[in-house]
């Protein structure tokens, strides 16, 4: 493995991330999460295991920051020191990656807070059976994160890949040759996240983020961070719900001001779909008409399938814009003309000038 692991030599821990809070005004500063200068893998393990795949992804993807291994079972791993706990590290990392099961999540995140680590990633489901008068496991984690200003990716997610930073934080294998691009994709579904990441259409990303069930940090926070990145030309959303409408609308306003299109694929269009969304992540899908109105008001392009989403992202990633809402086509097929008009009426719901 070629990633630089930190030895026992202590170095200066003062970085641009040193702050009493990760909030900048009403928004979170996600730099420690998405642009960490150092990170710790809690639960690092041998190749083939979840913690081992995490370490291999980070190494093979080309991350240039400092990586600490944390697991009390090992004194060393991958020819580098391995520490028993976050407390034993020679310096504070920006990011703690928690490859631990549900039973260890609360203790691990409390240790993250104790050590002053500003960001963490949780992959485990954080599901717990409801107990009257007690917080769910997910809510316990959210409370710890918010109380200590910890940026929290997950739980119940696949992590994230930031090709623009050569960083792949996922326990699922990621192609190390994944190129960087100018599309930010944020997903509430881990499987959809992976499908978009591996697309064969040539859509390339600067960030592909699996938000999971959003214990503290939400899709809206990721949007705001991406909007500040000069490489972002378009943002794609696969969403089940919006948990913080005010921040979401702020992000949509900012996207319009920056002329960065937002493309959405929203689940729960039908009542049955809404029920499945709730079952998947506890999301409150809401009335679909409300989302239609919200998207129309703020200029969000809504797509109906993953294929349509990818095609739309591919189009807007070029940076080209039309000056009118009219489409002209020169065709040599009567069948193609008929299909174009049918699509114009069915999907755009506008009158079409019939071709001759």
Steps between C-alpha positions, in 0.01 A plus 500: 500500500636839409295724726705689756423369847608712793775367726527582869661836430268780611453793265330837523124448509404860430316510167239706327241268659581605858185677612255479786217409264458358152225750424566796272201726551197276441698246300741223585861512391546151356872539426610257776270235352548540125848660494674349804874544543508194724265217589469200729347165407339363817465126445776469241552134417656254260432502123159362406331618818299824513771695682762360265309602188469849649877521543566363151257741335663796670848384405428394143292807420803717566416688820803711597410583860599322820316178585487345848392143564298438818428149625606355839552158336808616311828662597572565136320448171606561140855553631391797710417555868143424606357670806265358761266800502455852369632626834834333427563676171804730490293780345135580444365405158243703310281198427412181687370216282303263724504145364322369808167319556191655654599378846814714498368816335410708806832433676697566181324828422540612863872435465501706179341785698741458792799525265365811328488336158275719282358240257397135491355242260265223615406207274300284742121524489455656848167325511355409837164365606276779633491520880246731661668791675843435344680658206564279201862416425496736203366783717764433764770534237339815364488652846871429560595643161295819535606561861867476401476662155608181324438476128344156459469312173243222552398285670374227267697624202779394265734788581623731227745531215668833422695449176601867507693422821598142408311375805274194512341442842301182454518141618376390159753467220552814293679509166829683568499626141178698553565838333402835641229718346265787572180328616404472868267208577330463839293189572270370771543147359827313523423276203408798283818673619706206378312477169565866422864471603548211257297648213615428146373823345814698572343712775791596726478628855686726737297355791273196527346497848285237668317707762336198664231575756657836591561485873626858507635615163248513217474506125451877524834543680679304228333715236622821661855369520498385136367837386812665641728273297603656170503161329127443556294561185188303591356326807299178487275388785348159563278579795231343709425805711628843605572504873593869524280701258646839593859402420381317190326807362805712588711260294257517207508880506880493504509250214281731290720799582811307397328360187562141613212274393349260754361172366277290727380142493243482780353175632152467645299638207222258590365409844656155467833658409473728801441197724810330362706816555390511864583132542844547347638778716222635718460791258181702499441506129230768509246594236656471157313805375680712758834396355378570148403852603829553687708376208310711249533812715877467534573367153592143598484259206313188609577172327303176504770234473869439558562499125330837459699632796832395348409643160401831659816516712707424191334784312538764770856392585605647165428846637296590193168680541214567262368853456143394439265219599449398138656198333563470127580171334589404143413135443484264207255255654126528533512262797755717680288810440195324645699386803639850560154656493360229729775562754444872474134467589533221757801618702544869434125557487539782253360558159733397221522652155437196282793422270444488129 
